[in-house]
């Protein structure tokens, strides 16, 4: 019996969360043997080149305005990823880091309120106490203070929330009212072209920062097949393949199930890290991560309720 498109989409999005989780592991391995910003630059430029092949018909017809909007999204994403990878480099616990970074999901409507005057949903307000309490439990592991790695990951989560808002607006048509009362439509940017430009921009920004802040000589002098493996695997699996699968999955259904499924990412990271890095969590870390996960579910309570209603029919 063939699967419905919605079911196929859900299964593919579960795969996306696994690919994203593997990105954490591969990135952690890579930054242990080379400068983090240099790694991100090579990873994203390579991923952009791969996606550019699939977007080769869309890219030449991008207008100047669409290109400028894409570069703006890429610049914000580049800053977020720079903070993220440096935070990952400094972090002593990959699983915990993944849950902290996931707080960017809750920050999305808060950022939308600040920059785009959108109303904050009730469920975001309900999720915030769980998120803050969870972060408090994570800080207990370090004497009631946040480490520099945790602060970097929090900052990256906030900027990632801004990126998400900008990216959503770029990928969809936007309508605005002009001073003369007429309605103006800003056309959507094709997803593959947008993603290709954004990833390339991230690669250029992290590359520039690496050139200014990191030593390249040791990496070039001690280049080895294992370094190349981590870079290529990360670019192919957790960047290019992830975005291709995610784009395809989202094209198969108009339902918003995906935003619920994506909460699995930090859970997968924590599970894989247990086997890959032999990580374990203290009681306070377990409680903190559980509360953050609960906050992600509460933040998506409306979508969850809608899913249950559809299944009950």
Secondary structure, 3 states (H helix, E strand, C coil): CCCCHHHHHHHHHHHHHHHHHHHHHHHHHHHCCCCHHHHHHHHHHHHHHHHHHHCHHHHCCCCHHHHHHHHHHHHHHHHHHHHHHHHHHHCCCHHHHHHHHCCHHHHHHHHHHHHHCCCCCHHHHHHHHHHHHHHHHHHHHHCCCCCHHHHHHHHHHHHHHHHHHHHHHHHCCEEEECCCCCEEEECCCCHHHHHHHHHHHHHHHHHHHHHHHCCCHHHHHCCCHHHHHHHHHHHHHHHHHHHHHHHHHHHCCCCCCHHHHCCHHHHHHHHHHHHHCCCCCCHHHHHHHHHHHHHHHHHCHHHHHHHHHHHHC
